[in-house]
Amino acid sequence: MTAWDKSRLPSRHVTVGPERAPHRSYYYAMGLTAEEIAAPLVGVATCWNEAAPCNIALSRQAQSAKRGVKAAGATPREFTTITVTDGIAMGHQSMKSSLASRDVIADSIELTMRGHCYDAMVGMAGCDKSLPGVMMAMLRLNVPAVFMYGGSIMPGKYGGRDVTVVDLFEAVGRHAAGQMSDAELDDLERHACPGAGACGGQFTANTMACISEVIGLALPHSAGAPAEDQDRDRWALESGRAVVELLRRNLRPRDIVTRDALYNAAAIVGATGGSTNAALHLPAMAHEAGIRFTLQDVAEIMRRTPHIADLKPGGTYVAADVHRIGGVPVIIKAMLDGGWLKGDCMTVSGKTLAENHRDVIFPKDQDVVRPHTDPISPIGGVVALHGNLAPEGAIVKIAGMKTLRFEGTALCFDCEEDAFKAVDSRAYKAGDIIIIRYEGPKGGPGMREMLSTTSAIYGQGMGESVALITDGRFSGATRGFCIGHVGPEAAVGGPIALLRNGDRIVIDAEQGTIDVQLSDAELAKRRAEWTPRRTDYNSGALWKYAQTVGPACLGAVTHPGGAAETHCYADQ
């Protein structure tokens, strides 16, 4: 094993010098040799658990990453962190834990790395909030790091067609409408999710996986293979090797995630019709690096980037189909050819984005990803809205939508459960705009996703007849005229808190506006009459989250971020 100079590495504090004999004894107790203790310590952080199929393959992949680290001359130290899996938390109070888990993941990785003085890390994640949570930790710590996605699930087969868990959420609506029997629903739920991996469409996990490659934190091609594909073990091995080379070069995450790299990340969301949750996670990642990058910044870039990938939920294909034609590099190649990406950004390969994709050949005879000369739409699949109902902005996914303007009357609910009951019992009508409020980061607390409600609406055949507005958020699997991240949120007295049943609202996604037809005087009168509400979460983790979380437009972050640092962990 090559001798390393640890004079500037964090692990010197626990492995070097006679005063660290007690510390080294712990490593001998775990079977390490003197040479392994003297080498850099690389944290291999995974979100493995048995909560859901998203994470179940990560333990296997972590072993390959550890072999790669060791083969390259460093010493791997595996540890795990939490996840909250949205598909299981969806539609009930547990969803309040989801977004908060992103920050707990970042915090727990930080504390583990700090507490044991690890020098570098490989981060492996499989589910929606774990991907940004792990990448946020990388940027916060700023030690050399490589990210790797655990991979998507293969589509299920039902009735001769590919299905995903979204088909099940929509089936709940059809079942409630009497259009699907108990037996049919039971049959579908047994076939929708055939094995390990994250939800297969361009939902949040696969959106963030695309981001991991284009932003430069993951090796090219590493995001594509499905979770159960043995190719993932090869990429895990290479990720382990790569992080040691980054350590030798002292190439760090903040050297890679620049404002230009964040631009690229937002652009690929627009090009793929990706999840609106990216507008939360990219500002949060930028925040860790001390870069101000807001919902508005993300949405403007997404809007300007043509939509080229025909992916669910608004389109036809799933992540496995992207892998079949060459993976995320095919999307990136098309975008580079179109001049939609900044190709000179550095990546964890040690090469620039353009250098990584110079030899990629765009595949013909496929319609999963369009060439840059023939986009699905000249504007991206996600746009921002502003107006007197959302002074801090809101966001909507327009990929697959037939109309970009909706005018209707407010039907107000102060929590998702009440809204879902109304939808389930068909207590709404065409032309309604369903308002779900007090579900923002503070007001929820936790900013719940609304997939159960939106899917039930679609399952009832009403997806094109109503709109939905919330200060909460939506699953990446949501489709239809669903506006989320409305700010200021209701809990702090935002205009959404002042709405009443029957108020006329106009939404124009083409113009980027969202307005309630009320005068400034009427809004001021209602604001004077408004009183804040208490939640039922007055202790514990969600109370703590509500005390510190900021607005959605800045990423719903819970600490001051890189701009406030007086020291960086990597330089301790």
Secondary structure as UniProt FT lines:
FT   TURN            7..8
FT   TURN            10..11
FT   HELIX           12..15
FT   HELIX           18..20
FT   HELIX           21..29
FT   TURN            30..31
FT   HELIX           34..38
FT   STRAND          41..46
FT   TURN            53..57
FT   HELIX           58..71
FT   TURN            72..73
FT   STRAND          75..80
FT   HELIX           86..89
FT   TURN            90..91
FT   HELIX           93..95
FT   HELIX           96..116
FT   STRAND          120..125
FT   TURN            128..129
FT   HELIX           130..141
FT   STRAND          145..149
FT   STRAND          156..158
FT   TURN            159..160
FT   STRAND          161..163
FT   HELIX           165..176
FT   TURN            177..178
FT   HELIX           182..189
FT   TURN            190..191
FT   HELIX           204..214
FT   TURN            215..216
FT   TURN            220..224
FT   TURN            227..228
FT   HELIX           231..249
FT   HELIX           253..256
FT   HELIX           259..272
FT   TURN            276..277
FT   HELIX           278..288
FT   TURN            289..290
FT   HELIX           295..304
FT   TURN            312..314
FT   HELIX           319..324
FT   TURN            325..326
FT   HELIX           328..337
FT   TURN            338..339
FT   TURN            343..344
FT   TURN            348..349
FT   HELIX           353..356
FT   TURN            357..359
FT   TURN            372..373
FT   STRAND          382..387
FT   TURN            388..389
FT   STRAND          390..397
FT   TURN            399..400
FT   STRAND          405..413
FT   HELIX           416..424
FT   TURN            425..426
FT   TURN            430..431
FT   STRAND          432..436
FT   TURN            441..445
FT   HELIX           451..459
FT   TURN            460..461
FT   TURN            463..465
FT   STRAND          467..470
FT   TURN            476..477
FT   STRAND          482..487
FT   HELIX           490..492
FT   HELIX           495..498
FT   TURN            501..502
FT   STRAND          504..508
FT   TURN            509..512
FT   STRAND          513..516
FT   HELIX           520..529
FT   HELIX           540..548
FT   HELIX           552..554
FT   HELIX           562..564
FT   HELIX           569..571
//
